[in-house]
Amino acid sequence: MADRSTQAHKAPVYLKALTLRDVTDIAGVKEDIKKHMIVILRVTPLAQKDVEELRKAIEELYSYAQSIGGDIARLGEERIVLTPPDVKIWRGAYDLK
Amino acid sequence: MADRSTQAHKAPVYLKALTLRDVTDIAGVKEDIKKHMIVILRVTPLAQKDVEELRKAIEELYSYAQSIGGDIARLGEERIVLTPPDVKIWRGAYDLK
């Protein structure tokens, strides 16, 4: 646990691709970010089911990412990316799609 | 440079979303991975232009990722993910889309 404070990890960072099918999936996503995983979340299945639920889910994940010092960004129409505190989403001058 | 050997970084890891429009874009992608960035690459623009060039580009990036001990995976129809050596793509028992 000592490495948490230095933002340095000898163990590799994991990147996980998941699908958001239901609001109940949010808890698992938060757990993964807490475990220092990067999550690429396909949100279209929930969008097709209930746009309002998707809006709330993204809001909740956005707040969560902010609260832990992580990052969140849209990735095209289908996905969002969420990162733990030691991974930043690069926002350059070009090519953000 | 000393941190390279321990796979530990005090600086944050960056995640960058880019678009592959031409084979000449490959050099930049390799540079980013060399700089320990995670690259999410949208490949559809090149796919629409020349499928054979895309096939070669992905083969080249695949070889490159392997050669540096990084990782590479498809992300749906439109994107691929490439990681530096200290970031692994999680391949679990479920939900790889």
N, CA and C atoms of all chains as a GROMACS GRO file, in nm:
protein
  582
    1MET      N    1   0.081  -0.121   0.000
    1MET     CA    2   0.000   0.000   0.000
    1MET      C    3   0.085   0.126   0.000
    2ALA      N    4   0.212   0.113   0.038
    2ALA     CA    5   0.298   0.230   0.053
    2ALA      C    6   0.315   0.307  -0.077
    3ASP      N    7   0.304   0.239  -0.187
    3ASP     CA    8   0.329   0.305  -0.315
    3ASP      C    9   0.217   0.400  -0.356
    4ARG      N   10   0.100   0.387  -0.294
    4ARG     CA   11  -0.013   0.473  -0.332
    4ARG      C   12   0.020   0.622  -0.326
    5SER      N   13   0.097   0.662  -0.223
    5SER     CA   14   0.122   0.803  -0.202
    5SER      C   15   0.221   0.861  -0.303
    6THR      N   16   0.302   0.777  -0.362
    6THR     CA   17   0.402   0.828  -0.454
    6THR      C   18   0.357   0.823  -0.599
    7GLN      N   19   0.240   0.768  -0.623
    7GLN     CA   20   0.192   0.748  -0.760
    7GLN      C   21   0.288   0.664  -0.843
    8ALA      N   22   0.365   0.581  -0.778
    8ALA     CA   23   0.456   0.493  -0.851
    8ALA      C   24   0.420   0.348  -0.821
    9HIS      N   25   0.417   0.267  -0.924
    9HIS     CA   26   0.375   0.128  -0.906
    9HIS      C   27   0.472   0.037  -0.975
   10LYS      N   28   0.520  -0.061  -0.902
   10LYS     CA   29   0.605  -0.160  -0.966
   10LYS      C   30   0.521  -0.259  -1.044
   11ALA      N   31   0.402  -0.287  -0.994
   11ALA     CA   32   0.310  -0.374  -1.066
   11ALA      C   33   0.260  -0.298  -1.188
   12PRO      N   34   0.230  -0.369  -1.297
   12PRO     CA   35   0.181  -0.297  -1.414
   12PRO      C   36   0.042  -0.238  -1.390
   13VAL      N   37   0.015  -0.128  -1.459
   13VAL     CA   38  -0.119  -0.073  -1.462
   13VAL      C   39  -0.200  -0.160  -1.558
   14TYR      N   40  -0.326  -0.188  -1.525
   14TYR     CA   41  -0.409  -0.264  -1.617
   14TYR      C   42  -0.510  -0.175  -1.687
   15LEU      N   43  -0.535  -0.207  -1.812
   15LEU     CA   44  -0.638  -0.140  -1.890
   15LEU      C   45  -0.746  -0.243  -1.920
   16LYS      N   46  -0.870  -0.207  -1.890
   16LYS     CA   47  -0.980  -0.302  -1.899
   16LYS      C   48  -1.090  -0.243  -1.987
   17ALA      N   49  -1.138  -0.321  -2.083
   17ALA     CA   50  -1.250  -0.277  -2.167
   17ALA      C   51  -1.377  -0.344  -2.117
   18LEU      N   52  -1.476  -0.263  -2.084
   18LEU     CA   53  -1.601  -0.316  -2.028
   18LEU      C   54  -1.721  -0.256  -2.099
   19THR      N   55  -1.836  -0.318  -2.075
   19THR     CA   56  -1.961  -0.267  -2.132
   19THR      C   57  -2.056  -0.229  -2.020
   20LEU      N   58  -2.116  -0.111  -2.034
   20LEU     CA   59  -2.216  -0.066  -1.937
   20LEU      C   60  -2.354  -0.104  -1.989
   21ARG      N   61  -2.410  -0.206  -1.926
   21ARG     CA   62  -2.543  -0.251  -1.970
   21ARG      C   63  -2.652  -0.204  -1.876
   22ASP      N   64  -2.614  -0.175  -1.752
   22ASP     CA   65  -2.712  -0.139  -1.650
   22ASP      C   66  -2.645  -0.048  -1.547
   23VAL      N   67  -2.723   0.035  -1.480
   23VAL     CA   68  -2.665   0.123  -1.379
   23VAL      C   69  -2.595   0.046  -1.268
   24THR      N   70  -2.640  -0.078  -1.245
   24THR     CA   71  -2.576  -0.158  -1.140
   24THR      C   72  -2.431  -0.194  -1.176
   25ASP      N   73  -2.394  -0.179  -1.303
   25ASP     CA   74  -2.254  -0.206  -1.343
   25ASP      C   75  -2.158  -0.098  -1.294
   26ILE      N   76  -2.212   0.017  -1.253
   26ILE     CA   77  -2.126   0.131  -1.213
   26ILE      C   78  -2.036   0.095  -1.094
   27ALA      N   79  -2.091   0.021  -0.999
   27ALA     CA   80  -2.014  -0.014  -0.879
   27ALA      C   81  -1.885  -0.087  -0.917
   28GLY      N   82  -1.895  -0.180  -1.011
   28GLY     CA   83  -1.778  -0.255  -1.055
   28GLY      C   84  -1.675  -0.167  -1.123
   29VAL      N   85  -1.723  -0.071  -1.201
   29VAL     CA   86  -1.633   0.023  -1.269
   29VAL      C   87  -1.555   0.104  -1.166
   30LYS      N   88  -1.627   0.154  -1.064
   30LYS     CA   89  -1.561   0.231  -0.958
   30LYS      C   90  -1.456   0.146  -0.886
   31GLU      N   91  -1.490   0.020  -0.859
   31GLU     CA   92  -1.396  -0.071  -0.793
   31GLU      C   93  -1.269  -0.087  -0.876
   32ASP      N   94  -1.286  -0.102  -1.007
   32ASP     CA   95  -1.170  -0.120  -1.094
   32ASP      C   96  -1.080   0.004  -1.093
   33ILE      N   97  -1.141   0.121  -1.095
   33ILE     CA   98  -1.060   0.244  -1.093
   33ILE      C   99  -0.989   0.257  -0.958
   34LYS      N  100  -1.061   0.218  -0.851
   34LYS     CA  101  -1.001   0.220  -0.718
   34LYS      C  102  -0.878   0.128  -0.714
   35LYS      N  103  -0.885   0.019  -0.791
   35LYS     CA  104  -0.772  -0.076  -0.798
   35LYS      C  105  -0.668  -0.030  -0.901
   36HIS      N  106  -0.672   0.097  -0.938
   36HIS     CA  107  -0.575   0.157  -1.031
   36HIS      C  108  -0.582   0.102  -1.172
   37MET      N  109  -0.702   0.060  -1.212
   37MET     CA  110  -0.718   0.016  -1.350
   37MET      C  111  -0.771   0.132  -1.435
   38ILE      N  112  -0.733   0.130  -1.563
   38ILE     CA  113  -0.792   0.221  -1.660
   38ILE      C  114  -0.912   0.148  -1.719
   39VAL      N  115  -1.026   0.214  -1.726
   39VAL     CA  116  -1.145   0.148  -1.780
   39VAL      C  117  -1.194   0.218  -1.907
   40ILE      N  118  -1.207   0.139  -2.014
   40ILE     CA  119  -1.271   0.190  -2.136
   40ILE      C  120  -1.409   0.128  -2.139
   41LEU      N  121  -1.508   0.215  -2.130
   41LEU     CA  122  -1.644   0.169  -2.106
   41LEU      C  123  -1.732   0.194  -2.229
   42ARG      N  124  -1.784   0.085  -2.285
   42ARG     CA  125  -1.877   0.098  -2.397
   42ARG      C  126  -2.015   0.125  -2.338
   43VAL      N  127  -2.072   0.240  -2.373
   43VAL     CA  128  -2.196   0.282  -2.308
   43VAL      C  129  -2.321   0.265  -2.395
   44THR      N  130  -2.302   0.227  -2.520
   44THR     CA  131  -2.417   0.219  -2.612
   44THR      C  132  -2.529   0.125  -2.567
   45PRO      N  133  -2.498   0.009  -2.507
   45PRO     CA  134  -2.611  -0.076  -2.465
   45PRO      C  135  -2.706  -0.007  -2.366
   46LEU      N  136  -2.650   0.068  -2.271
   46LEU     CA  137  -2.737   0.140  -2.179
   46LEU      C  138  -2.806   0.258  -2.248
   47ALA      N  139  -2.736   0.322  -2.340
   47ALA     CA  140  -2.794   0.432  -2.416
   47ALA      C  141  -2.917   0.387  -2.493
   48GLN      N  142  -2.908   0.266  -2.549
   48GLN     CA  143  -3.022   0.214  -2.626
   48GLN      C  144  -3.139   0.177  -2.535
   49LYS      N  145  -3.107   0.143  -2.410
   49LYS     CA  146  -3.210   0.101  -2.315
   49LYS      C  147  -3.278   0.222  -2.252
   50ASP      N  148  -3.196   0.317  -2.206
   50ASP     CA  149  -3.252   0.428  -2.129
   50ASP      C  150  -3.153   0.545  -2.126
   51VAL      N  151  -3.178   0.644  -2.209
   51VAL     CA  152  -3.086   0.758  -2.222
   51VAL      C  153  -3.072   0.836  -2.091
   52GLU      N  154  -3.184   0.846  -2.017
   52GLU     CA  155  -3.182   0.919  -1.891
   52GLU      C  156  -3.094   0.847  -1.788
   53GLU      N  157  -3.104   0.714  -1.786
   53GLU     CA  158  -3.018   0.636  -1.695
   53GLU      C  159  -2.871   0.650  -1.734
   54LEU      N  160  -2.845   0.655  -1.862
   54LEU     CA  161  -2.706   0.672  -1.908
   54LEU      C  162  -2.653   0.808  -1.863
   55ARG      N  163  -2.738   0.910  -1.876
   55ARG     CA  164  -2.698   1.045  -1.836
   55ARG      C  165  -2.659   1.046  -1.688
   56LYS      N  166  -2.743   0.983  -1.606
   56LYS     CA  167  -2.716   0.977  -1.462
   56LYS      C  168  -2.590   0.896  -1.433
   57ALA      N  169  -2.573   0.786  -1.505
   57ALA     CA  170  -2.456   0.699  -1.484
   57ALA      C  171  -2.327   0.775  -1.516
   58ILE      N  172  -2.328   0.848  -1.627
   58ILE     CA  173  -2.207   0.923  -1.667
   58ILE      C  174  -2.179   1.034  -1.566
   59GLU      N  175  -2.287   1.099  -1.519
   59GLU     CA  176  -2.271   1.203  -1.417
   59GLU      C  177  -2.206   1.145  -1.291
   60GLU      N  178  -2.254   1.029  -1.252
   60GLU     CA  179  -2.201   0.965  -1.130
   60GLU      C  180  -2.054   0.927  -1.149
   61LEU      N  181  -2.022   0.873  -1.265
   61LEU     CA  182  -1.882   0.833  -1.291
   61LEU      C  183  -1.792   0.956  -1.303
   62TYR      N  184  -1.847   1.063  -1.359
   62TYR     CA  185  -1.773   1.187  -1.370
   62TYR      C  186  -1.737   1.240  -1.231
   63SER      N  187  -1.838   1.245  -1.142
   63SER     CA  188  -1.816   1.291  -1.004
   63SER      C  189  -1.714   1.202  -0.934
   64TYR      N  190  -1.728   1.072  -0.956
   64TYR     CA  191  -1.636   0.979  -0.891
   64TYR      C  192  -1.492   1.002  -0.936
   65ALA      N  193  -1.474   1.013  -1.067
   65ALA     CA  194  -1.339   1.035  -1.122
   65ALA      C  195  -1.278   1.163  -1.064
   66GLN      N  196  -1.360   1.268  -1.058
   66GLN     CA  197  -1.314   1.396  -1.001
   66GLN      C  198  -1.274   1.380  -0.855
   67SER      N  199  -1.358   1.309  -0.779
   67SER     CA  200  -1.338   1.297  -0.634
   67SER      C  201  -1.209   1.223  -0.598
   68ILE      N  202  -1.167   1.132  -0.684
   68ILE     CA  203  -1.044   1.057  -0.653
   68ILE      C  204  -0.923   1.113  -0.727
   69GLY      N  205  -0.943   1.221  -0.801
   69GLY     CA  206  -0.831   1.280  -0.875
   69GLY      C  207  -0.799   1.207  -1.003
   70GLY      N  208  -0.895   1.131  -1.051
   70GLY     CA  209  -0.878   1.060  -1.179
   70GLY      C  210  -0.922   1.146  -1.295
   71ASP      N  211  -0.944   1.084  -1.408
   71ASP     CA  212  -0.981   1.159  -1.527
   71ASP      C  213  -1.088   1.083  -1.604
   72ILE      N  214  -1.165   1.154  -1.685
   72ILE     CA  215  -1.272   1.092  -1.763
   72ILE      C  216  -1.287   1.167  -1.894
   73ALA      N  217  -1.311   1.096  -2.002
   73ALA     CA  218  -1.332   1.162  -2.132
   73ALA      C  219  -1.415   1.074  -2.222
   74ARG      N  220  -1.485   1.138  -2.310
   74ARG     CA  221  -1.562   1.069  -2.413
   74ARG      C  222  -1.467   1.013  -2.520
   75LEU      N  223  -1.501   0.898  -2.574
   75LEU     CA  224  -1.421   0.840  -2.683
   75LEU      C  225  -1.518   0.806  -2.795
   76GLY      N  226  -1.539   0.902  -2.883
   76GLY     CA  227  -1.636   0.882  -2.990
   76GLY      C  228  -1.777   0.873  -2.934
   77GLU      N  229  -1.864   0.807  -3.010
   77GLU     CA  230  -2.006   0.800  -2.973
   77GLU      C  231  -2.034   0.686  -2.876
   78GLU      N  232  -1.947   0.586  -2.876
   78GLU     CA  233  -1.981   0.461  -2.808
   78GLU      C  234  -1.918   0.441  -2.672
   79ARG      N  235  -1.807   0.513  -2.646
   79ARG     CA  236  -1.729   0.480  -2.528
   79ARG      C  237  -1.688   0.600  -2.445
   80ILE      N  238  -1.661   0.575  -2.317
   80ILE     CA  239  -1.592   0.673  -2.235
   80ILE      C  240  -1.468   0.606  -2.174
   81VAL      N  241  -1.370   0.688  -2.141
   81VAL     CA  242  -1.248   0.637  -2.077
   81VAL      C  243  -1.241   0.694  -1.937
   82LEU      N  244  -1.210   0.611  -1.840
   82LEU     CA  245  -1.192   0.655  -1.702
   82LEU      C  246  -1.055   0.612  -1.654
   83THR      N  247  -0.988   0.703  -1.583
   83THR     CA  248  -0.852   0.670  -1.538
   83THR      C  249  -0.836   0.693  -1.388
   84PRO      N  250  -0.747   0.615  -1.325
   84PRO     CA  251  -0.711   0.638  -1.185
   84PRO      C  252  -0.622   0.762  -1.174
   85PRO      N  253  -0.590   0.806  -1.051
   85PRO     CA  254  -0.516   0.931  -1.033
   85PRO      C  255  -0.381   0.937  -1.103
   86ASP      N  256  -0.314   0.823  -1.120
   86ASP     CA  257  -0.180   0.827  -1.180
   86ASP      C  258  -0.180   0.818  -1.333
   87VAL      N  259  -0.298   0.821  -1.393
   87VAL     CA  260  -0.306   0.820  -1.540
   87VAL      C  261  -0.388   0.940  -1.586
   88LYS      N  262  -0.330   1.019  -1.673
   88LYS     CA  263  -0.398   1.140  -1.722
   88LYS      C  264  -0.436   1.125  -1.868
   89ILE      N  265  -0.549   1.181  -1.904
   89ILE     CA  266  -0.590   1.180  -2.043
   89ILE      C  267  -0.529   1.302  -2.111
   90TRP      N  268  -0.456   1.274  -2.215
   90TRP     CA  269  -0.383   1.378  -2.287
   90TRP      C  270  -0.481   1.460  -2.371
   91ARG      N  271  -0.484   1.589  -2.348
   91ARG     CA  272  -0.569   1.678  -2.427
   91ARG      C  273  -0.481   1.775  -2.501
   92GLY      N  274  -0.448   1.739  -2.622
   92GLY     CA  275  -0.353   1.819  -2.699
   92GLY      C  276  -0.424   1.918  -2.787
   93ALA      N  277  -0.348   1.975  -2.875
   93ALA     CA  278  -0.402   2.080  -2.960
   93ALA      C  279  -0.474   2.022  -3.081
   94TYR      N  280  -0.456   1.892  -3.103
   94TYR     CA  281  -0.515   1.833  -3.224
   94TYR      C  282  -0.573   1.695  -3.193
   95ASP      N  283  -0.665   1.656  -3.276
   95ASP     CA  284  -0.699   1.515  -3.288
   95ASP      C  285  -0.754   1.452  -3.161
   96LEU      N  286  -0.854   1.516  -3.102
   96LEU     CA  287  -0.911   1.460  -2.978
   96LEU      C  288  -1.014   1.352  -3.002
   97LYS      N  289  -1.054   1.331  -3.123
   97LYS     CA  290  -1.146   1.222  -3.152
   97LYS      C  291  -1.074   1.088  -3.150
   98MET      N  292   1.570   0.908  -1.621
   98MET     CA  293   1.571   0.784  -1.698
   98MET      C  294   1.583   0.663  -1.607
   99ALA      N  295   1.626   0.684  -1.483
   99ALA     CA  296   1.651   0.572  -1.392
   99ALA      C  297   1.527   0.488  -1.366
  100ASP      N  298   1.410   0.551  -1.375
  100ASP     CA  299   1.287   0.478  -1.343
  100ASP      C  300   1.249   0.374  -1.449
  101ARG      N  301   1.305   0.386  -1.567
  101ARG     CA  302   1.270   0.294  -1.676
  101ARG      C  303   1.287   0.146  -1.635
  102SER      N  304   1.393   0.119  -1.562
  102SER     CA  305   1.424  -0.021  -1.532
  102SER      C  306   1.331  -0.081  -1.426
  103THR      N  307   1.270   0.002  -1.346
  103THR     CA  308   1.185  -0.051  -1.238
  103THR      C  309   1.038  -0.055  -1.278
  104GLN      N  310   1.005  -0.006  -1.395
  104GLN     CA  311   0.866   0.008  -1.438
  104GLN      C  312   0.784   0.093  -1.340
  105ALA      N  313   0.849   0.182  -1.270
  105ALA     CA  314   0.777   0.270  -1.178
  105ALA      C  315   0.798   0.414  -1.224
  106HIS      N  316   0.691   0.491  -1.222
  106HIS     CA  317   0.700   0.627  -1.273
  106HIS      C  318   0.634   0.722  -1.176
  107LYS      N  319   0.705   0.824  -1.135
  107LYS     CA  320   0.642   0.924  -1.050
  107LYS      C  321   0.558   1.018  -1.134
  108ALA      N  322   0.603   1.042  -1.256
  108ALA     CA  323   0.521   1.122  -1.347
  108ALA      C  324   0.400   1.039  -1.387
  109PRO      N  325   0.286   1.107  -1.413
  109PRO     CA  326   0.170   1.028  -1.453
  109PRO      C  327   0.189   0.964  -1.590
  110VAL      N  328   0.123   0.853  -1.609
  110VAL     CA  329   0.115   0.791  -1.741
  110VAL      C  330   0.010   0.871  -1.819
  111TYR      N  331   0.034   0.894  -1.947
  111TYR     CA  332  -0.065   0.963  -2.028
  111TYR      C  333  -0.138   0.868  -2.121
  112LEU      N  334  -0.265   0.896  -2.141
  112LEU     CA  335  -0.345   0.822  -2.237
  112LEU      C  336  -0.386   0.918  -2.347
  113LYS      N  337  -0.362   0.878  -2.471
  113LYS     CA  338  -0.380   0.968  -2.584
  113LYS      C  339  -0.473   0.903  -2.687
  114ALA      N  340  -0.573   0.975  -2.730
  114ALA     CA  341  -0.662   0.924  -2.836
  114ALA      C  342  -0.624   0.988  -2.968
  115LEU      N  343  -0.592   0.904  -3.066
  115LEU     CA  344  -0.546   0.954  -3.195
  115LEU      C  345  -0.622   0.888  -3.310
  116THR      N  346  -0.607   0.946  -3.426
  116THR     CA  347  -0.669   0.888  -3.546
  116THR      C  348  -0.562   0.850  -3.647
  117LEU      N  349  -0.574   0.730  -3.701
  117LEU     CA  350  -0.481   0.684  -3.805
  117LEU      C  351  -0.542   0.715  -3.941
  118ARG      N  352  -0.487   0.815  -4.006
  118ARG     CA  353  -0.540   0.856  -4.137
  118ARG      C  354  -0.452   0.807  -4.251
  119ASP      N  355  -0.326   0.785  -4.217
  119ASP     CA  356  -0.229   0.748  -4.320
  119ASP      C  357  -0.118   0.664  -4.256
  120VAL      N  358  -0.053   0.580  -4.335
  120VAL     CA  359   0.055   0.498  -4.279
  120VAL      C  360   0.167   0.582  -4.220
  121THR      N  361   0.182   0.704  -4.269
  121THR     CA  362   0.288   0.789  -4.215
  121THR      C  363   0.260   0.831  -4.070
  122ASP      N  364   0.135   0.812  -4.024
  122ASP     CA  365   0.102   0.842  -3.884
  122ASP      C  366   0.162   0.741  -3.787
  123ILE      N  367   0.204   0.625  -3.839
  123ILE     CA  368   0.252   0.517  -3.752
  123ILE      C  369   0.375   0.559  -3.670
  124ALA      N  370   0.465   0.635  -3.734
  124ALA     CA  371   0.588   0.677  -3.665
  124ALA      C  372   0.556   0.753  -3.536
  125GLY      N  373   0.457   0.842  -3.544
  125GLY     CA  374   0.417   0.920  -3.428
  125GLY      C  375   0.358   0.834  -3.317
  126VAL      N  376   0.282   0.734  -3.358
  126VAL     CA  377   0.222   0.643  -3.260
  126VAL      C  378   0.333   0.567  -3.185
  127LYS      N  379   0.431   0.519  -3.262
  127LYS     CA  380   0.543   0.448  -3.199
  127LYS      C  381   0.618   0.540  -3.102
  128GLU      N  382   0.639   0.665  -3.143
  128GLU     CA  383   0.707   0.761  -3.057
  128GLU      C  384   0.633   0.779  -2.925
  129ASP      N  385   0.499   0.790  -2.935
  129ASP     CA  386   0.418   0.808  -2.814
  129ASP      C  387   0.430   0.689  -2.720
  130ILE      N  388   0.428   0.569  -2.776
  130ILE     CA  389   0.440   0.450  -2.691
  130ILE      C  390   0.578   0.443  -2.628
  131LYS      N  391   0.678   0.482  -2.706
  131LYS     CA  392   0.814   0.488  -2.654
  131LYS      C  393   0.823   0.585  -2.537
  132LYS      N  394   0.742   0.691  -2.543
  132LYS     CA  395   0.738   0.789  -2.434
  132LYS      C  396   0.644   0.744  -2.322
  133HIS      N  397   0.611   0.616  -2.318
  133HIS     CA  398   0.526   0.557  -2.214
  133HIS      C  399   0.382   0.607  -2.216
  134MET      N  400   0.335   0.642  -2.333
  134MET     CA  401   0.194   0.680  -2.343
  134MET      C  402   0.110   0.561  -2.386
  135ILE      N  403  -0.014   0.560  -2.341
  135ILE     CA  404  -0.111   0.462  -2.391
  135ILE      C  405  -0.180   0.528  -2.510
  136VAL      N  406  -0.192   0.458  -2.622
  136VAL     CA  407  -0.254   0.517  -2.739
  136VAL      C  408  -0.381   0.441  -2.777
  137ILE      N  409  -0.492   0.515  -2.787
  137ILE     CA  410  -0.615   0.458  -2.841
  137ILE      C  411  -0.629   0.514  -2.981
  138LEU      N  412  -0.622   0.425  -3.078
  138LEU     CA  413  -0.609   0.466  -3.217
  138LEU      C  414  -0.736   0.433  -3.296
  139ARG      N  415  -0.798   0.537  -3.348
  139ARG     CA  416  -0.915   0.516  -3.434
  139ARG      C  417  -0.864   0.486  -3.574
  140VAL      N  418  -0.897   0.368  -3.624
  140VAL     CA  419  -0.837   0.323  -3.751
  140VAL      C  420  -0.933   0.332  -3.870
  141THR      N  421  -1.059   0.367  -3.845
  141THR     CA  422  -1.157   0.367  -3.954
  141THR      C  423  -1.122   0.458  -4.072
  142PRO      N  424  -1.065   0.578  -4.051
  142PRO     CA  425  -1.032   0.661  -4.168
  142PRO      C  426  -0.936   0.592  -4.265
  143LEU      N  427  -0.836   0.522  -4.212
  143LEU     CA  428  -0.746   0.450  -4.302
  143LEU      C  429  -0.815   0.327  -4.362
  144ALA      N  430  -0.902   0.262  -4.284
  144ALA     CA  431  -0.976   0.146  -4.334
  144ALA      C  432  -1.061   0.184  -4.455
  145GLN      N  433  -1.120   0.304  -4.447
  145GLN     CA  434  -1.205   0.349  -4.558
  145GLN      C  435  -1.123   0.385  -4.681
  146LYS      N  436  -0.998   0.422  -4.656
  146LYS     CA  437  -0.912   0.463  -4.767
  146LYS      C  438  -0.848   0.343  -4.834
  147ASP      N  439  -0.793   0.253  -4.753
  147ASP     CA  440  -0.717   0.142  -4.808
  147ASP      C  441  -0.704   0.029  -4.705
  148VAL      N  442  -0.784  -0.074  -4.722
  148VAL     CA  443  -0.787  -0.184  -4.625
  148VAL      C  444  -0.652  -0.256  -4.617
  149GLU      N  445  -0.587  -0.267  -4.732
  149GLU     CA  446  -0.458  -0.337  -4.734
  149GLU      C  447  -0.352  -0.259  -4.657
  150GLU      N  448  -0.355  -0.127  -4.671
  150GLU     CA  449  -0.262  -0.042  -4.594
  150GLU      C  450  -0.291  -0.051  -4.444
  151LEU      N  451  -0.419  -0.058  -4.411
  151LEU     CA  452  -0.455  -0.072  -4.269
  151LEU      C  453  -0.401  -0.203  -4.214
  152ARG      N  454  -0.417  -0.311  -4.292
  152ARG     CA  455  -0.370  -0.442  -4.249
  152ARG      C  456  -0.220  -0.436  -4.220
  153LYS      N  457  -0.146  -0.373  -4.311
  153LYS     CA  458   0.000  -0.362  -4.293
  153LYS      C  459   0.034  -0.275  -4.172
  154ALA      N  460  -0.041  -0.166  -4.156
  154ALA     CA  461  -0.016  -0.074  -4.044
  154ALA      C  462  -0.037  -0.146  -3.911
  155ILE      N  463  -0.145  -0.223  -3.901
  155ILE     CA  464  -0.174  -0.294  -3.776
  155ILE      C  465  -0.068  -0.400  -3.750
  156GLU      N  466  -0.025  -0.468  -3.857
  156GLU     CA  467   0.081  -0.568  -3.844
  156GLU      C  468   0.209  -0.504  -3.790
  157GLU      N  469   0.241  -0.387  -3.844
  157GLU     CA  470   0.363  -0.317  -3.801
  157GLU      C  471   0.352  -0.273  -3.654
  158LEU      N  472   0.236  -0.221  -3.617
  158LEU     CA  473   0.217  -0.178  -3.479
  158LEU      C  474   0.217  -0.297  -3.385
  159TYR      N  475   0.160  -0.408  -3.430
  159TYR     CA  476   0.157  -0.530  -3.351
  159TYR      C  477   0.300  -0.576  -3.323
  160SER      N  478   0.382  -0.582  -3.428
  160SER     CA  479   0.522  -0.622  -3.412
  160SER      C  480   0.596  -0.528  -3.318
  161TYR      N  481   0.567  -0.399  -3.336
  161TYR     CA  482   0.635  -0.300  -3.252
  161TYR      C  483   0.600  -0.320  -3.105
  162ALA      N  484   0.470  -0.334  -3.077
  162ALA     CA  485   0.424  -0.354  -2.939
  162ALA      C  486   0.490  -0.478  -2.877
  163GLN      N  487   0.494  -0.584  -2.955
  163GLN     CA  488   0.558  -0.708  -2.908
  163GLN      C  489   0.706  -0.684  -2.879
  164SER      N  490   0.774  -0.613  -2.969
  164SER     CA  491   0.919  -0.597  -2.958
  164SER      C  492   0.961  -0.516  -2.835
  165ILE      N  493   0.873  -0.425  -2.791
  165ILE     CA  494   0.910  -0.345  -2.673
  165ILE      C  495   0.846  -0.400  -2.546
  166GLY      N  496   0.775  -0.512  -2.557
  166GLY     CA  497   0.710  -0.570  -2.439
  166GLY      C  498   0.581  -0.499  -2.402
  167GLY      N  499   0.524  -0.428  -2.499
  167GLY     CA  500   0.395  -0.362  -2.476
  167GLY      C  501   0.280  -0.454  -2.509
  168ASP      N  502   0.164  -0.395  -2.527
  168ASP     CA  503   0.045  -0.476  -2.554
  168ASP      C  504  -0.040  -0.407  -2.659
  169ILE      N  505  -0.123  -0.484  -2.729
  169ILE     CA  506  -0.210  -0.429  -2.832
  169ILE      C  507  -0.338  -0.511  -2.837
  170ALA      N  508  -0.451  -0.443  -2.856
  170ALA     CA  509  -0.578  -0.515  -2.867
  170ALA      C  510  -0.677  -0.435  -2.947
  171ARG      N  511  -0.768  -0.504  -3.010
  171ARG     CA  512  -0.877  -0.441  -3.084
  171ARG      C  513  -0.980  -0.386  -2.985
  172LEU      N  514  -1.040  -0.274  -3.019
  172LEU     CA  515  -1.145  -0.217  -2.935
  172LEU      C  516  -1.266  -0.192  -3.026
  173GLY      N  517  -1.350  -0.292  -3.038
  173GLY     CA  518  -1.463  -0.280  -3.130
  173GLY      C  519  -1.417  -0.274  -3.274
  174GLU      N  520  -1.499  -0.214  -3.360
  174GLU     CA  521  -1.470  -0.210  -3.504
  174GLU      C  522  -1.380  -0.094  -3.542
  175GLU      N  523  -1.380   0.010  -3.459
  175GLU     CA  524  -1.319   0.136  -3.500
  175GLU      C  525  -1.180   0.163  -3.446
  176ARG      N  526  -1.145   0.097  -3.335
  176ARG     CA  527  -1.023   0.137  -3.265
  176ARG      C  528  -0.933   0.022  -3.226
  177ILE      N  529  -0.805   0.051  -3.205
  177ILE     CA  530  -0.715  -0.041  -3.138
  177ILE      C  531  -0.649   0.033  -3.021
  178VAL      N  532  -0.606  -0.043  -2.922
  178VAL     CA  533  -0.538   0.014  -2.806
  178VAL      C  534  -0.395  -0.037  -2.806
  179LEU      N  535  -0.301   0.051  -2.782
  179LEU     CA  536  -0.160   0.013  -2.772
  179LEU      C  537  -0.105   0.062  -2.639
  180THR      N  538  -0.027  -0.022  -2.573
  180THR     CA  539   0.025   0.017  -2.442
  180THR      C  540   0.176   0.000  -2.434
  181PRO      N  541   0.240   0.083  -2.351
  181PRO     CA  542   0.384   0.067  -2.324
  181PRO      C  543   0.404  -0.053  -2.230
  182PRO      N  544   0.529  -0.090  -2.205
  182PRO     CA  545   0.555  -0.213  -2.128
  182PRO      C  546   0.493  -0.217  -1.988
  183ASP      N  547   0.477  -0.100  -1.925
  183ASP     CA  548   0.425  -0.103  -1.788
  183ASP      C  549   0.273  -0.099  -1.779
  184VAL      N  550   0.206  -0.109  -1.891
  184VAL     CA  551   0.059  -0.112  -1.891
  184VAL      C  552   0.012  -0.237  -1.966
  185LYS      N  553  -0.068  -0.319  -1.899
  185LYS     CA  554  -0.116  -0.443  -1.960
  185LYS      C  555  -0.265  -0.435  -1.990
  186ILE      N  556  -0.304  -0.495  -2.099
  186ILE     CA  557  -0.446  -0.500  -2.132
  186ILE      C  558  -0.506  -0.622  -2.063
  187TRP      N  559  -0.607  -0.596  -1.985
  187TRP     CA  560  -0.670  -0.701  -1.904
  187TRP      C  561  -0.756  -0.788  -1.994
  188ARG      N  562  -0.726  -0.916  -1.992
  188ARG     CA  563  -0.806  -1.010  -2.070
  188ARG      C  564  -0.872  -1.108  -1.975
  189GLY      N  565  -0.994  -1.073  -1.936
  189GLY     CA  566  -1.062  -1.153  -1.835
  189GLY      C  567  -1.150  -1.258  -1.897
  190ALA      N  568  -1.232  -1.314  -1.812
  190ALA     CA  569  -1.317  -1.424  -1.856
  190ALA      C  570  -1.445  -1.374  -1.921
  191TYR      N  571  -1.470  -1.243  -1.909
  191TYR     CA  572  -1.595  -1.191  -1.960
  191TYR      C  573  -1.575  -1.056  -2.026
  192ASP      N  574  -1.664  -1.022  -2.115
  192ASP     CA  575  -1.685  -0.883  -2.154
  192ASP      C  576  -1.564  -0.817  -2.221
  193LEU      N  577  -1.508  -0.885  -2.322
  193LEU     CA  578  -1.391  -0.826  -2.386
  193LEU      C  579  -1.423  -0.721  -2.491
  194LYS      N  580  -1.547  -0.705  -2.528
  194LYS     CA  581  -1.587  -0.601  -2.622
  194LYS      C  582  -1.582  -0.466  -2.555
   0.00000   0.00000   0.00000
